[in-house]
Amino acid sequence: MGISIIMIEDDEELAALLADFLRKYDLEVTTFPDPFIGISAISINKYDLLILDLSLPGLDGLEICKEVREKSDIPIIISSARSDVEDKIIGLELGADDYLPKPYEPKELYARIMSVIRRYRKSDKEIEQKSSFILNEEARTISFKGNILKLTQAEYEVLSLLIERMGCVVSRRDLIRFAPSLRDEGESRSLDVLISRIRAKINDNSKNPEFLHSVRGIGYRLNR
């Protein structure tokens, strides 16, 4: 399984150098010099790890770390030239998984990435066993609390994408794009109807949802 990385780093020359190096190891790297655009990307797309600079234009990296951790369980490696030990302590307390002071060798960054990813993947396997949703792609079935759901093709396509991006906001555009059966219906309005049907099948209250949450103006997020 490939590893998709997002890097929020305003030193574009450094970001390009690191991204080129990591791609040699078949890591997919997307870089953002603008922290606000980077945060938006995290809320919409599925990434396996965030590399975060602290000294960014318009928004401190520690604030980003705090905001991201409140909304997502994505692994975070802080990559910073700030030498204040307090920054490191605060970053780790806010939920960062590692802190790598600049300058460093790209090989060390790669080693840190793989170490963090291994820890998370082990944890994910343990969490998956406790998840309310189990996706079986080979059988094309989805189980909820141990029972296989009776889903239409469009319902399966939408719910499987939400499960794959569990905990992240999936945009309406992506849901329609990755659900051919829904796209064939020609109207995004049909997505709302389909979401309502899925909620009914998992007994989720739309006014106070436990699992399937609507994010106004963006899309939907599924919780475990």
C-alpha positions as CSV (number, residue, x, y, z in Angstrom):
1,M,0.0,0.0,0.0
2,G,1.4,3.4,-1.0
3,I,2.1,6.1,1.5
4,S,0.6,9.6,0.8
5,I,2.3,12.5,2.6
6,I,1.3,16.2,2.9
7,M,4.0,18.7,3.7
8,I,3.2,22.2,4.9
9,E,6.5,24.1,4.4
10,D,7.0,27.6,3.2
11,D,10.6,27.1,2.1
12,E,9.6,25.9,-1.3
13,E,13.2,25.0,-2.3
14,L,13.6,22.7,0.7
15,A,10.1,21.2,0.2
16,A,11.0,20.3,-3.4
17,L,14.3,18.8,-2.3
18,L,12.7,16.7,0.4
19,A,9.8,15.7,-1.8
20,D,12.1,14.5,-4.6
21,F,14.1,12.5,-2.2
22,L,11.1,10.8,-0.6
23,R,9.7,10.0,-4.0
24,K,12.7,7.8,-4.6
25,Y,11.3,5.5,-1.9
26,D,7.9,5.5,-3.7
27,L,6.3,8.0,-1.2
28,E,3.7,10.3,-2.7
29,V,4.4,13.8,-1.5
30,T,2.1,16.9,-1.9
31,T,3.6,20.2,-0.7
32,F,1.8,23.4,0.4
33,P,3.7,26.6,1.2
34,D,0.4,28.3,2.3
35,P,-0.7,26.9,5.7
36,F,-4.4,27.7,5.2
37,I,-4.6,25.8,1.9
38,G,-2.7,22.9,3.6
39,I,-5.2,22.7,6.4
40,S,-8.1,22.7,3.8
41,A,-6.4,19.9,1.9
42,I,-6.2,17.7,5.0
43,S,-9.9,18.1,5.7
44,I,-10.8,17.1,2.2
45,N,-8.1,14.5,1.1
46,K,-6.8,11.3,2.7
47,Y,-3.1,11.5,3.7
48,D,-1.1,9.0,5.7
49,L,1.2,11.6,7.4
50,L,1.8,15.3,7.8
51,I,5.2,17.0,7.8
52,L,4.7,20.3,9.4
53,D,7.0,23.4,9.6
54,L,6.4,25.8,12.5
55,S,7.5,29.1,11.1
56,L,4.8,29.7,8.5
57,P,3.3,32.9,7.0
58,G,0.1,34.0,8.7
59,L,-0.3,31.0,11.0
60,D,2.0,29.5,13.5
61,G,2.7,25.8,13.0
62,L,1.8,25.0,16.6
63,E,-1.7,26.3,16.0
64,I,-1.9,24.1,12.9
65,C,-0.8,21.1,14.9
66,K,-3.5,21.8,17.5
67,E,-6.3,22.4,14.9
68,V,-5.3,19.3,12.8
69,R,-5.2,17.0,15.9
70,E,-8.6,18.2,17.0
71,K,-10.1,17.0,13.7
72,S,-7.9,14.2,12.6
73,D,-5.7,11.3,13.8
74,I,-3.2,11.8,11.0
75,P,0.4,11.2,12.1
76,I,2.3,14.5,12.5
77,I,6.1,15.0,12.2
78,I,7.2,18.6,13.1
79,S,10.1,19.7,11.0
80,S,11.4,23.0,12.3
81,A,14.5,25.3,12.6
82,R,13.1,26.7,15.8
83,S,15.5,25.5,18.5
84,D,13.4,26.5,21.6
85,V,12.9,23.3,23.6
86,E,9.5,24.7,24.6
87,D,8.3,24.5,21.0
88,K,9.2,20.8,21.0
89,I,7.5,20.1,24.2
90,I,4.3,22.0,23.2
91,G,4.3,20.4,19.8
92,L,4.4,16.9,21.3
93,E,1.8,17.8,23.9
94,L,-0.5,19.1,21.2
95,G,-0.4,15.7,19.5
96,A,2.7,15.6,17.2
97,D,4.2,12.2,16.9
98,D,7.8,13.3,16.3
99,Y,9.9,16.5,16.2
100,L,12.8,16.8,13.8
101,P,15.0,19.9,14.2
102,K,16.5,21.5,11.1
103,P,18.9,21.0,9.5
104,Y,18.8,17.2,9.0
105,E,19.6,14.7,6.4
106,P,16.7,13.6,4.2
107,K,17.5,10.0,5.1
108,E,16.7,10.8,8.7
109,L,13.3,12.2,7.7
110,Y,12.6,9.1,5.8
111,A,13.5,6.9,8.7
112,R,11.3,8.9,11.1
113,I,8.4,8.7,8.6
114,M,8.6,4.9,8.3
115,S,8.9,4.6,12.1
116,V,5.8,6.7,12.7
117,I,3.9,4.9,9.9
118,R,4.7,1.5,11.3
119,R,3.4,2.5,14.8
120,Y,0.2,3.9,13.3
121,R,-0.5,0.9,11.1
122,K,-0.1,-1.5,14.0
123,S,-2.5,0.7,16.0
124,D,-4.9,0.9,13.0
125,K,-5.2,-2.9,12.9
126,E,-6.1,-3.0,16.6
127,I,-8.6,-0.2,16.2
128,E,-10.1,-1.8,13.1
129,Q,-11.1,-4.8,15.2
130,K,-13.1,-2.5,17.4
131,S,-14.6,-0.4,14.6
132,S,-18.3,-0.4,14.0
133,F,-17.7,-0.6,10.2
134,I,-15.8,-3.4,8.5
135,L,-15.2,-3.1,4.7
136,N,-14.6,-6.3,2.8
137,E,-13.5,-5.2,-0.7
138,E,-13.2,-8.7,-2.1
139,A,-16.7,-9.7,-1.1
140,R,-17.9,-6.1,-1.7
141,T,-19.7,-6.1,1.6
142,I,-19.8,-3.7,4.6
143,S,-20.6,-4.9,8.1
144,F,-22.0,-2.7,10.8
145,K,-21.6,-3.9,14.4
146,G,-21.1,-7.4,13.1
147,N,-24.0,-7.5,10.7
148,I,-23.7,-7.3,6.9
149,L,-25.6,-4.3,5.6
150,K,-28.0,-4.7,2.7
151,L,-26.8,-1.9,0.4
152,T,-27.5,-0.8,-3.1
153,Q,-24.5,-0.4,-5.4
154,A,-24.5,3.4,-5.0
155,E,-24.8,3.1,-1.2
156,Y,-21.9,0.6,-1.1
157,E,-19.7,2.9,-3.2
158,V,-20.3,6.0,-1.1
159,L,-20.1,4.2,2.3
160,S,-16.9,2.3,1.3
161,L,-15.2,5.6,0.4
162,L,-16.2,7.1,3.7
163,I,-14.8,4.1,5.5
164,E,-11.5,4.3,3.6
165,R,-11.2,8.0,4.7
166,M,-12.6,7.3,8.2
167,G,-12.4,10.4,10.4
168,C,-11.8,12.8,7.5
169,V,-14.2,15.0,5.6
170,V,-15.0,13.7,2.2
171,S,-16.2,16.3,-0.2
172,R,-19.5,16.0,-2.1
173,R,-17.5,16.2,-5.3
174,D,-15.3,13.2,-4.4
175,L,-18.3,11.1,-3.3
176,I,-20.0,11.7,-6.6
177,R,-16.8,11.2,-8.6
178,F,-15.9,7.9,-6.9
179,A,-19.4,6.5,-7.0
180,P,-20.2,5.7,-10.6
181,S,-23.7,4.5,-9.8
182,L,-24.5,7.8,-8.1
183,R,-22.9,9.9,-10.8
184,D,-25.0,8.2,-13.4
185,E,-28.0,9.7,-11.7
186,G,-26.8,13.1,-12.8
187,E,-27.7,15.1,-9.8
188,S,-25.7,15.8,-6.6
189,R,-29.0,16.2,-4.8
190,S,-29.4,12.4,-5.0
191,L,-26.3,12.2,-2.7
192,D,-28.4,13.6,0.1
193,V,-31.1,11.1,-0.4
194,L,-28.6,8.3,-0.5
195,I,-26.9,9.5,2.8
196,S,-30.3,9.5,4.4
197,R,-30.9,5.9,3.4
198,I,-27.5,4.9,4.8
199,R,-28.3,6.6,8.0
200,A,-31.6,4.7,8.3
201,K,-29.8,1.4,7.8
202,I,-27.4,2.1,10.7
203,N,-30.0,3.8,12.8
204,D,-28.1,7.1,12.9
205,N,-30.1,10.2,13.8
206,S,-29.4,13.0,11.3
207,K,-30.1,15.7,13.9
208,N,-27.7,14.2,16.4
209,P,-25.5,11.7,14.4
210,E,-23.1,9.3,16.1
211,F,-21.4,8.0,13.0
212,L,-22.3,9.9,9.8
213,H,-21.8,13.6,10.1
214,S,-22.6,16.4,7.6
215,V,-20.1,19.1,7.2
216,R,-21.9,22.2,5.9
217,G,-20.7,23.3,2.5
218,I,-18.1,20.6,2.1
219,G,-19.4,17.0,2.5
220,Y,-19.6,14.2,5.0
221,R,-17.4,12.5,7.7
222,L,-17.8,9.0,9.1
223,N,-16.7,8.2,12.6
224,R,-15.9,4.7,13.9
